[in-house]
């Protein structure tokens, strides 16, 4: 058995992958205020497709004893993403967005592991813990850049139903530490988490084309 809590082992094992996910041209341009609102919407759209898949998996695993502690409706982002997309693109937002090839790969992987509690937890951890951490800095910057207020635009980053975010993150780590998994299964979960970071990084890499193309959003037929 590892002497360190599993949450610490998982964090240490994936820290390099986490840093790589942050070092992307799209996010740098976004945080510099160099992207149009519609170019920002490109990222919101990719989030939408990923979270629809992740939250569908969540609902299907609600009765699973391993996954159930990580089925947390207060985290669900789909409705918030819809509000954000409506704010950015208007009522016809569904016709304005499409998943990129890396997003399709990410969604396919989420769907593939949807019946494996460890796989679900790996993708859950990768997305939501990032949203609750660095995502909060992103929200504050986006509010300054675009002037969005609660109700649409940056609702993806608002977790009002959770109360104190630091307390919730500590509770989340405690749930990871309490997982009833043997060392082999923990290793498998760590490998899936690293894959999840890689797949999410590829989504950001594809979004980099928006920054490299002069921040213009291609028109859609």
C-alpha positions as CSV (number, residue, x, y, z in Angstrom):
1,X,0.0,0.0,0.0
2,X,1.2,3.5,-0.7
3,X,1.9,5.6,2.4
4,X,0.7,8.8,0.7
5,X,-3.0,9.6,0.3
6,X,-4.3,8.5,-3.1
7,X,-5.3,12.1,-4.0
8,X,-1.7,13.2,-3.5
9,X,-0.4,10.3,-5.5
10,X,-2.8,11.1,-8.3
11,X,-1.9,14.8,-8.3
12,X,1.8,14.1,-8.3
13,X,1.6,11.5,-11.1
14,X,-0.3,13.9,-13.3
15,X,1.2,17.3,-12.4
16,X,3.4,17.4,-15.6
17,X,0.3,16.7,-17.7
18,X,-1.6,19.4,-15.9
19,X,1.2,22.0,-16.6
20,X,1.2,21.0,-20.3
21,X,-2.5,21.5,-20.5
22,X,-2.1,25.1,-19.4
23,X,0.8,26.0,-21.8
24,X,-1.3,26.5,-24.9
25,X,-1.4,29.4,-27.4
26,X,-5.2,29.6,-27.3
27,X,-5.4,30.1,-23.5
28,X,-2.5,32.6,-23.7
29,X,-4.3,34.6,-26.3
30,X,-7.6,34.4,-24.5
31,X,-6.1,35.6,-21.2
32,X,-4.3,38.4,-23.1
33,X,-7.7,39.7,-24.3
34,X,-6.7,39.0,-27.9
35,X,-9.7,36.9,-28.9
36,X,-13.1,38.0,-30.0
37,X,-16.1,36.8,-28.0
38,X,-17.0,34.4,-30.8
39,X,-13.5,33.0,-30.7
40,X,-13.9,32.5,-26.9
41,X,-17.1,30.7,-27.8
42,X,-15.1,28.1,-29.7
43,X,-13.8,26.8,-26.4
44,X,-17.2,27.0,-24.7
45,X,-18.6,24.9,-27.6
46,X,-16.0,22.2,-27.2
47,X,-16.7,22.2,-23.4
48,X,-20.3,21.7,-24.2
49,X,-19.8,18.5,-26.2
50,X,-17.4,17.0,-23.6
51,X,-19.6,17.8,-20.6
52,X,-22.8,16.4,-22.2
53,X,-20.9,13.1,-22.5
54,X,-19.4,13.2,-19.0
55,X,-22.6,14.1,-17.3
56,X,-24.5,11.4,-19.3
57,X,-21.9,8.9,-17.9
58,X,-22.4,10.4,-14.4
59,X,-26.2,9.8,-14.5
60,X,-25.7,6.2,-15.7
61,X,-23.3,5.4,-12.8
62,X,-25.4,7.0,-10.0
63,X,-26.1,3.6,-8.4
64,X,-22.5,2.3,-8.7
65,X,-20.9,2.0,-5.3
66,X,-17.5,3.2,-6.5
67,X,-18.6,6.0,-8.8
68,X,-21.5,7.2,-6.7
69,X,-19.5,9.6,-4.4
70,X,-18.4,11.4,-7.6
71,X,-21.9,11.7,-9.0
72,X,-22.5,15.3,-7.9
73,X,-25.3,17.1,-9.6
74,X,-24.2,20.5,-8.2
75,X,-21.1,20.1,-10.5
76,X,-23.1,19.6,-13.7
77,X,-22.1,22.2,-16.3
78,X,-24.5,21.5,-19.3
79,X,-27.1,24.0,-18.3
80,X,-24.5,26.7,-17.6
81,X,-22.8,26.0,-20.9
82,X,-26.1,26.4,-22.7
83,X,-26.6,29.8,-21.1
84,X,-23.1,30.8,-22.0
85,X,-23.5,29.7,-25.7
86,X,-26.8,31.6,-25.9
87,X,-25.1,34.7,-24.6
88,X,-22.2,34.4,-27.0
89,X,-23.9,33.3,-30.2
90,X,-27.6,34.0,-29.6
91,X,-30.7,31.8,-29.8
92,X,-29.4,30.0,-32.9
93,X,-26.2,28.8,-31.1
94,X,-26.8,25.1,-31.9
95,X,-26.3,25.8,-35.6
96,X,-23.1,27.7,-34.9
97,X,-21.1,25.1,-33.1
98,X,-19.6,21.7,-33.9
99,X,-17.1,19.4,-32.2
100,X,-13.5,19.5,-33.4
101,X,-11.8,16.3,-34.2
102,X,-9.9,16.2,-30.9
103,X,-13.2,16.8,-29.1
104,X,-14.8,13.9,-30.9
105,X,-11.9,11.7,-29.7
106,X,-12.3,12.9,-26.2
107,X,-16.1,12.3,-26.2
108,X,-15.5,8.9,-27.7
109,X,-13.1,8.0,-24.9
110,X,-15.5,9.2,-22.2
111,X,-18.3,7.1,-23.8
112,X,-15.9,4.1,-24.0
113,X,-15.1,4.2,-20.3
114,X,-18.6,5.2,-19.1
115,X,-19.2,1.8,-17.6
116,X,-15.9,1.7,-15.8
117,X,-16.1,3.7,-12.5
118,X,-12.4,4.3,-12.4
119,X,-12.4,5.7,-16.0
120,X,-15.4,8.0,-15.2
121,X,-13.6,9.2,-12.1
122,X,-10.4,9.9,-14.1
123,X,-12.2,12.2,-16.5
124,X,-14.4,13.7,-13.7
125,X,-11.2,14.6,-11.8
126,X,-9.4,16.0,-14.8
127,X,-12.3,18.3,-15.8
128,X,-14.0,19.4,-12.6
129,X,-11.0,19.9,-10.3
130,X,-9.4,22.1,-13.0
131,X,-12.6,24.1,-13.3
132,X,-12.7,24.6,-9.6
133,X,-9.0,25.7,-9.4
134,X,-7.5,27.5,-12.4
135,X,-10.9,27.9,-13.9
136,X,-11.8,30.5,-11.3
137,X,-8.9,32.7,-12.4
138,X,-10.0,32.3,-16.0
139,X,-13.5,33.4,-15.0
140,X,-12.3,36.6,-13.4
141,X,-10.2,37.5,-16.4
142,X,-13.0,36.7,-18.8
143,X,-15.4,39.0,-16.9
144,X,-12.9,41.8,-17.1
145,X,-12.3,41.2,-20.8
146,X,-15.8,40.7,-22.1
147,X,-17.9,42.2,-19.4
148,X,-19.9,39.1,-18.8
149,X,-22.0,38.9,-15.6
150,X,-23.7,35.9,-13.9
151,X,-26.5,34.7,-16.1
152,X,-24.6,34.0,-19.3
153,X,-21.1,34.2,-20.7
154,X,-19.0,32.7,-17.8
155,X,-21.6,30.7,-16.0
156,X,-19.6,27.6,-16.7
157,X,-17.1,28.7,-14.0
158,X,-19.8,29.5,-11.4
159,X,-20.4,26.8,-8.8
160,X,-22.8,28.5,-6.5
161,X,-24.4,25.3,-5.4
162,X,-21.2,24.0,-3.8
163,X,-20.7,26.6,-1.2
164,X,-17.0,27.1,-0.2
165,X,-14.9,25.8,-3.1
166,X,-11.8,25.2,-1.0
167,X,-13.9,23.1,1.4
168,X,-15.5,21.2,-1.4
169,X,-12.1,20.4,-3.0
170,X,-10.9,19.1,0.3
171,X,-14.0,16.9,0.5
172,X,-13.3,15.7,-3.1
173,X,-9.8,14.7,-2.2
174,X,-11.1,12.8,0.8
175,X,-13.4,10.9,-1.6
176,X,-10.4,10.0,-3.7
177,X,-8.6,8.8,-0.7
178,X,-11.5,6.6,0.3
179,X,-11.8,4.9,-3.0
180,X,-12.1,1.1,-2.4
181,X,-9.6,0.2,-5.1
182,X,-6.5,-2.0,-5.0
183,X,-3.1,-0.8,-6.2
184,X,-3.5,-2.2,-9.7
185,X,-6.9,-0.4,-10.2
186,X,-5.4,2.8,-8.8
187,X,-2.6,2.5,-11.3
188,X,-5.1,2.1,-14.1
189,X,-7.1,5.1,-12.9
190,X,-3.9,7.2,-12.9
191,X,-3.1,6.1,-16.4
192,X,-6.6,7.1,-17.6
193,X,-6.2,10.5,-15.9
194,X,-3.0,11.1,-17.8
195,X,-4.8,10.1,-21.0
196,X,-7.6,12.5,-20.1
197,X,-5.2,15.3,-19.7
198,X,-3.6,14.5,-23.0
199,X,-7.0,14.4,-24.8
200,X,-8.0,17.7,-23.3
201,X,-4.7,19.3,-24.2
202,X,-5.2,18.2,-27.8
203,X,-8.6,20.0,-27.8
204,X,-6.8,23.1,-26.7
205,X,-4.1,22.6,-29.3
206,X,-6.8,22.5,-32.0
207,X,-8.3,25.7,-30.6
208,X,-4.9,27.3,-31.1
209,X,-5.8,27.6,-34.8
210,X,-8.2,30.3,-33.8
211,X,-5.4,32.3,-32.3
212,X,-3.1,31.6,-35.2
213,X,-5.7,32.7,-37.8
214,X,-5.9,36.2,-36.6
215,X,-8.6,35.4,-34.0
216,X,-11.3,35.2,-36.7
217,X,-14.1,32.6,-36.3
218,X,-14.8,30.7,-39.5
219,X,-18.3,31.2,-40.8
220,X,-20.5,28.1,-40.7
221,X,-22.8,27.0,-43.5
